[in-house]
Amino acid sequence: MKLEVRNGNFHYMKRKQTLPNLYAKNVNFTLEAGEILSILGPNGAGKTTMLKCITGLLDWTEGETIIDDQPMTSYSKKELWKRIGYVPQAHKMTFGYSLEELVIMGRAPYISTLAQPSKKDKEAALEALDTVGIRHLAHKSCNEVSGGELQLALIARTLVSNPEVLILDEPESHLDIQKQIVILQTIRRLSEEKGISCIINTHYPNHAFYLADHVLMTGKDKGLVFGPTNEVMTESRMKHFFGIELKKIIFEEEDLLLETMVPRALGLRRDISTCKFNEEI
Ligand SMILES: Nc1ncnc2c1ncn2[C@@H]1O[C@H](COP(=O)(O)OP(=O)(O)OP(=O)(O)O)[C@@H](O)[C@H]1O
């Protein structure tokens, strides 16, 4: 699926009054099938708002989202939610659905109103749990799994409708490093093997380097920039948007290249000989 945003602008309204801040201004980009876009920007910059506008959960004040050269508004909601999977930020659930039941809910566009899920719906749910590596947890309650497992289940819930685009809002936040990697590798695999395009909000520069073909950086009054990851993610641009100096670090080991950025403010005046890389465990 080709997804484009043309001249997207968005204002929140309160009591029919337009609030002063413009959380998305002149958003323009094109995402081809299988490509990954990362959205980066400071807290409150409007990243979640932008994801909601892109998917039609909020209406652009001006501009539009275009899907395969047709305005998004020309598709029925049912058709749209078969093609777009939205993974919100994971919050602990206070109700006791099993992961299998949670994932079956993602089949809603295929289940007619008042009908019970079919055998096919259950199989699709188990297959989606398998794809994200947690089929063994199918019968566990949402209350009994970890934040990372719940996040994977929310991704599985979108996969059961065979989406062509996945929209993920900070899917790796609150997770330990190992779980973050599972999520990032799952997203990359879905894009490479199934040609699913992804738009992902993240606060981690190294995650954008690992995943993204393109980056959209946004910062309220600081404007917005969209382009290839390596062109957008420079030290000077990070300073402009985040107001701090970040040092770009590129590390090569055999055929692996690691790119990341660390805040200069966290540097310490220490002798390098005091640093230890490994230790007998
Ligand atoms: N329904 C609403 N009505 C008015 N203002 C809102 C509403 N929802 C969010 N906002 C405001 O819009 C701004 C952008 O919020 P948003 O959640 O999009 O930012 P974000 O970049 O995703 O932030 P974070 O990185 O902290 O998750 C915030 O200042 C927020 O207070």
The ligand as an SDF file (V2000), in Angstrom:
LIG
                    3D

 31 33  0  0  0  0  0  0  0  0999 V2000
   -7.7840   16.0840   23.1700 N   0  0  0  0  0  0  0  0  0  0  0  0
   -6.8950   17.0720   23.2980 C   0  0  0  0  0  0  0  0  0  0  0  0
   -7.3030   18.3690   23.3870 N   0  0  0  0  0  0  0  0  0  0  0  0
   -6.4100   19.3770   23.4810 C   0  0  0  0  0  0  0  0  0  0  0  0
   -5.0770   19.2000   23.5000 N   0  0  0  0  0  0  0  0  0  0  0  0
   -4.6140   17.9420   23.4280 C   0  0  0  0  0  0  0  0  0  0  0  0
   -5.4810   16.8050   23.3220 C   0  0  0  0  0  0  0  0  0  0  0  0
   -4.7360   15.6670   23.2530 N   0  0  0  0  0  0  0  0  0  0  0  0
   -3.4420   16.0840   23.3230 C   0  0  0  0  0  0  0  0  0  0  0  0
   -3.3750   17.4330   23.4330 N   0  0  0  0  0  0  0  0  0  0  0  0
   -2.1600   18.2500   23.5170 C   0  0  0  0  0  0  0  0  0  0  0  0
   -1.4650   18.1500   22.2990 O   0  0  0  0  0  0  0  0  0  0  0  0
   -0.0610   18.1530   22.5320 C   0  0  0  0  0  0  0  0  0  0  0  0
    0.5760   17.0430   21.7520 C   0  0  0  0  0  0  0  0  0  0  0  0
    0.2260   15.7880   22.3490 O   0  0  0  0  0  0  0  0  0  0  0  0
    0.7450   14.4180   21.7630 P   0  0  0  0  0  0  0  0  0  0  0  0
    0.2710   13.3430   22.6830 O   0  0  0  0  0  0  0  0  0  0  0  0
    0.3800   14.3270   20.3370 O   0  0  0  0  0  0  0  0  0  0  0  0
    2.3260   14.6360   21.8770 O   0  0  0  0  0  0  0  0  0  0  0  0
    3.5110   13.5680   21.7130 P   0  0  0  0  0  0  0  0  0  0  0  0
    4.5460   14.2280   20.8510 O   0  0  0  0  0  0  0  0  0  0  0  0
    2.9840   12.2570   21.2640 O   0  0  0  0  0  0  0  0  0  0  0  0
    4.0170   13.4990   23.2140 O   0  0  0  0  0  0  0  0  0  0  0  0
    4.8460   12.3510   24.0180 P   0  0  0  0  0  0  0  0  0  0  0  0
    6.1860   12.2390   23.3770 O   0  0  0  0  0  0  0  0  0  0  0  0
    4.9270   12.9290   25.3890 O   0  0  0  0  0  0  0  0  0  0  0  0
    4.0240   11.0720   23.9510 O   0  0  0  0  0  0  0  0  0  0  0  0
    0.1490   18.0740   24.0340 C   0  0  0  0  0  0  0  0  0  0  0  0
    0.5390   19.3390   24.5130 O   0  0  0  0  0  0  0  0  0  0  0  0
   -1.2230   17.7120   24.5800 C   0  0  0  0  0  0  0  0  0  0  0  0
   -1.4560   18.3240   25.8080 O   0  0  0  0  0  0  0  0  0  0  0  0
  1  2  1  0
  2  3  1  0
  2  7  2  0
  3  4  2  0
  4  5  1  0
  5  6  2  0
  6  7  1  0
  6 10  1  0
  7  8  1  0
  8  9  2  0
  9 10  1  0
 10 11  1  0
 11 12  1  0
 11 30  1  0
 12 13  1  0
 13 14  1  0
 13 28  1  0
 14 15  1  0
 15 16  1  0
 16 17  2  0
 16 18  1  0
 16 19  1  0
 19 20  1  0
 20 21  2  0
 20 22  1  0
 20 23  1  0
 23 24  1  0
 24 25  2  0
 24 26  1  0
 24 27  1  0
 28 29  1  0
 28 30  1  0
 30 31  1  0
M  END
$$$$
